Amino acid sequence: MELDDTAGELETYTLDARSVLSGPISPMNNLTLLPMIQYKATRLNWKDTPAGFPIEDEDVHSIALSTYALYNQQGSPWVFAGWARAELATDFQHINGDDMTFDVIAGAAYKFSDRLTFGLGVAAINLNNDEDFMIGPVLDWKVSDTFRVGILGPDATASYTPDENWEFSLRGYAAGDEWNIRDAAGQSTTLDLDSYRVGLFADRRLGGDLWLRVGGGVTLMNEIEIKSPSGNRAYKDDMDDGWFGEIALRLNVW
């Protein structure tokens, strides 16, 4: 991805691993909780940037604990859901409170039929630093036995499942992240990378509950920003559209 206002380009490489910590937990009637853990390592490589460019090559990491919550009374068309996450996003050079972020999402949806559910959700992101608040739609539409459309805030999916061993999908999703790093002067600095990906994916069952996914597409609305943890901007630049590829393994545990 080439910078718009400055010479240079950015390449990113990401390893993402996530897992449930247990099966669904039901602490009370109609309420289900699902705890998860995620680790993500990202390599940021800058090429052909001028002298004095404020960002160097970085290895940044994210460790997050999150919980999904779902509340649905038997016989009711209403579904209420929530998600909370605590994340350590850092370069591991020096860790303090600025490396921690907390995010919360809550929403409600109405099940019009067995095939159509629609609702709204609100999100509060990065609560302890430079907060951001968003609202977005929720949609689950089973168009047919093989075709399905889903929307969750900025993320959208249209999938086609011809049989039990294949799934093909067109997906659009937010793919940026935010980390706390140390700048050249040793000061706590927030590195914010925003991007939106649109791509085609193919999922193939390898055997049992193990699946392989391969896909790729284009990155849009790319932006890089350096700011203080409180949100004071030191540098910002847009980047041209780029390309991405993805390969993943998924094990369905229940």
VOGU-3710 file (C-alpha; in Angstrom, 3 decimals, decimal comma):
1> melddtagel> 0,000/0,000/0,000  1,637/3,237/-1,176  1,392/6,426/0,872  -0,502/9,324/-0,724  1,350/12,365/0,637  4,772/10,849/1,352  7,096/8,583/-0,611  7,053/4,978/0,543  4,806/1,969/0,927  3,703/-0,452/3,634
11> etytldarsv> 3,568/-4,243/3,652  1,922/-6,112/6,526  2,125/-9,765/7,564  -0,193/-11,142/10,231  -0,441/-14,393/12,187  -3,808/-14,711/13,936  -4,745/-17,534/16,332  -7,958/-17,693/18,342  -9,871/-20,283/20,330  -12,805/-20,708/22,644
21> lsgpispmnn> -11,798/-21,277/26,278  -14,737/-23,571/26,979  -18,044/-24,664/25,578  -21,095/-22,407/25,974  -21,769/-21,484/29,617  -25,329/-20,959/30,917  -25,146/-19,117/34,267  -28,927/-18,582/34,251  -31,981/-19,455/32,179  -31,942/-18,041/28,631
31> ltllpmiqyk> -28,409/-16,584/28,989  -25,395/-18,113/27,224  -21,770/-16,990/27,566  -18,830/-17,954/25,363  -15,294/-16,956/26,510  -12,494/-16,675/23,926  -8,781/-15,931/23,682  -6,915/-14,463/20,699  -3,266/-13,794/19,845  -2,231/-11,750/16,816
41> atrlnwkdtp> 1,313/-10,937/15,654  1,760/-8,285/12,957  4,882/-7,281/11,050  4,863/-3,771/9,536  7,480/-3,326/6,794  8,102/0,135/5,340  9,831/0,543/1,965  11,406/3,582/0,259  10,364/6,071/2,952  12,312/9,363/3,213
51> agfpiededv> 14,788/10,235/5,957  13,027/11,357/9,101  9,895/9,309/8,419  8,212/9,005/11,842  7,475/5,249/11,692  10,001/2,421/11,614  9,519/-1,264/10,847  7,588/-2,721/13,763  6,711/-6,111/15,226  3,508/-5,565/17,185
61> hsialstyal> 1,365/-7,985/19,144  -2,155/-8,308/20,491  -3,389/-10,621/23,256  -7,116/-10,416/23,952  -9,640/-12,061/26,249  -13,270/-11,649/25,246  -16,722/-12,964/26,073  -19,837/-13,212/23,921  -23,220/-13,078/25,649  -26,572/-14,120/24,148
71> ynqqgspwvf> -29,971/-13,745/25,816  -33,107/-15,221/24,238  -36,276/-16,269/26,038  -37,874/-19,416/24,701  -40,698/-18,528/22,328  -39,661/-14,860/22,058  -38,632/-13,390/18,672  -36,241/-10,985/20,415  -32,541/-11,753/20,755  -30,161/-9,640/22,868
81> agwaraelat> -26,401/-9,972/22,509  -23,237/-8,433/23,889  -19,483/-8,678/23,597  -16,713/-7,379/25,853  -12,958/-7,499/25,284  -9,813/-6,614/27,190  -6,780/-6,368/24,893  -3,049/-5,874/25,346  -1,814/-4,268/22,092  1,904/-3,525/22,259
91> dfqhingddm> 5,405/-3,798/20,828  6,504/-5,343/24,179  9,276/-2,736/24,586  7,647/-1,237/27,652  4,196/-2,115/28,965  1,952/0,228/30,947  -1,717/1,189/31,059  -1,559/2,750/27,582  -1,044/-0,723/26,086  -4,435/-1,915/27,378
101> tfdviagaay> -7,719/-1,295/25,584  -11,297/-2,206/26,463  -14,157/-2,608/23,972  -17,880/-3,251/24,458  -20,635/-4,063/21,942  -24,356/-4,497/22,637  -27,261/-5,135/20,303  -30,819/-6,356/19,896  -32,409/-8,188/16,982  -35,906/-9,345/16,034
111> kfsdrltfgl> -36,478/-12,732/14,421  -39,136/-12,155/11,784  -39,026/-15,788/10,642  -36,746/-18,811/10,669  -34,959/-17,221/7,713  -34,796/-13,509/8,577  -33,403/-11,711/11,632  -32,710/-7,966/11,754  -31,456/-5,632/14,479  -29,120/-2,830/15,544
121> gvaainlnnd> -25,959/-2,700/17,615  -23,789/-0,069/19,274  -20,058/-0,284/19,971  -17,732/1,576/22,328  -14,102/1,046/21,295  -10,861/1,839/23,148  -12,675/3,006/26,252  -9,623/3,863/28,341  -7,793/5,961/25,712  -9,073/7,721/22,573
131> edfmigpvld> -12,676/6,456/22,626  -14,699/5,778/19,497  -18,447/5,079/19,308  -20,322/3,445/16,431  -23,773/2,144/15,533  -24,584/-0,377/12,820  -27,110/-2,912/11,502  -27,360/-6,634/12,219  -28,811/-8,942/9,554  -29,049/-12,710/9,138
141> wkvsdtfrvg> -30,986/-13,653/6,006  -31,176/-17,271/4,844  -32,179/-16,612/1,261  -32,316/-20,341/0,480  -30,894/-23,607/1,773  -27,600/-22,814/0,040  -27,384/-18,988/-0,005  -27,060/-16,730/3,052  -26,427/-13,014/3,663  -25,131/-11,569/6,923
151> ilgpdatasy> -24,274/-8,072/8,186  -22,687/-7,238/11,526  -21,859/-3,532/11,722  -19,200/-2,829/9,062  -18,742/-6,527/8,238  -20,825/-8,126/5,475  -20,889/-11,664/4,041  -22,716/-13,359/1,182  -22,088/-17,113/1,214  -22,986/-20,041/-1,024
161> tpdenwefsl> -22,860/-23,602/0,355  -23,485/-26,124/-2,436  -22,900/-29,132/-0,168  -21,604/-30,077/3,284  -17,939/-29,912/2,201  -17,700/-26,556/0,385  -18,523/-22,918/1,074  -17,814/-19,939/-1,192  -18,202/-16,382/0,073  -17,825/-12,707/-0,751
171> rgyaagdewn> -16,787/-10,805/2,368  -16,165/-7,214/3,356  -14,732/-6,474/6,791  -12,761/-3,968/8,836  -9,165/-5,153/9,148  -7,226/-2,401/10,921  -5,826/-2,370/14,435  -4,279/-0,074/17,022  -1,140/-0,625/19,112  0,844/1,261/21,722
181> irdaagqstt> 4,536/1,546/20,776  7,605/3,524/21,838  8,802/6,225/19,460  12,449/7,154/18,849  12,393/9,367/21,956  11,005/6,553/24,100  7,576/8,161/24,445  4,319/6,226/24,564  2,718/6,520/21,109  -0,395/5,024/19,517
191> ldldsyrvgl> -0,023/3,536/16,036  -3,415/3,281/14,319  -3,795/1,342/11,059  -7,240/1,463/9,421  -8,222/-0,668/6,439  -11,264/-2,336/4,889  -10,963/-5,596/2,982  -13,210/-7,003/0,273  -12,424/-10,474/-0,987  -13,519/-13,864/-2,277
201> fadrrlggdl> -12,995/-16,957/-0,129  -13,313/-20,716/-0,536  -13,732/-23,036/2,475  -13,135/-26,776/2,099  -13,751/-29,475/4,697  -10,516/-31,450/5,058  -12,082/-34,106/7,228  -14,413/-34,258/10,212  -14,654/-30,760/11,697  -11,396/-29,417/10,203
211> wlrvgggvtl> -11,729/-26,784/7,456  -9,280/-24,979/5,175  -9,943/-21,432/3,950  -8,138/-19,711/1,072  -8,992/-16,242/-0,171  -7,856/-12,828/-1,247  -8,965/-9,473/-2,515  -8,427/-5,734/-2,242  -7,786/-3,407/0,712  -9,694/-0,110/0,664
221> mneieiksps> -9,807/3,109/2,726  -6,283/2,496/4,043  -4,964/5,009/6,573  -2,039/5,215/8,994  -1,950/7,554/11,994  0,391/8,270/14,894  -1,104/9,937/17,944  -0,779/10,209/21,685  -2,885/7,800/23,783  -5,303/10,688/24,416
231> gnraykddmd> -5,799/11,260/20,668  -3,478/14,187/19,825  -2,345/13,577/16,238  1,353/13,653/15,295  1,158/12,157/11,788  -1,549/10,938/9,424  -1,589/9,788/5,804  -3,888/7,867/3,504  -2,636/4,930/1,459  -3,595/3,651/-1,972
241> dgwfgeialr> -5,645/0,511/-2,439  -3,683/-2,711/-2,091  -4,023/-6,478/-2,316  -4,212/-9,150/0,361  -4,161/-12,933/0,576  -5,295/-15,207/3,376  -4,997/-18,875/4,307  -6,536/-20,318/7,465  -7,440/-23,521/9,281  -10,621/-23,804/11,364
251> lnvw> -11,625/-26,579/13,753  -15,287/-26,660/14,767  -15,346/-27,948/18,351  -19,106/-28,425/18,690
//
